[in-house]
Amino acid sequence: MSDEEISKLNRKRGTIKAKLTSFATFLTEMKCDLEANVNVSENIEKLITKLEKQESLWVEFETVQMEIEYVTPEERIGEQYQIRETYYNDYTKGLAQAKVLLNSYDENRCNKGSVASECVDGRNCSVTENSVREIRLL
């Protein structure tokens, strides 16, 4: 494989890693927005969409990384394994954080008296508040 082809693979991998970094930044910003109750529904929908895209990134990374490892000289293969491990750790951390945010949002909705059918994953939620105001007739 030529140096130019290896360079293209490295750029491809860099693009994939940049997507993961962008997702991590989004998670940080979203966590702050959720804590401040800013655009909650919109942010949750964005998170669901971005999470689906992130889940497919591992396969893309794995494909490119395997090609790079295949052409890497034996004495430098350890560097590539380290890159793979670092990416995998960052990737799984990002997915875990996203799922925790979704779960906490679901639990928060359930605890605030949401109707069970509105809760994600079909969880049974008990209604803890009654938001119906009393009306007095004269």
Secondary structure as UniProt FT lines:
FT   HELIX           3..35
FT   TURN            36..37
FT   HELIX           40..71
FT   HELIX           74..76
FT   HELIX           77..111
FT   TURN            112..113
FT   HELIX           116..118
FT   HELIX           120..122
//
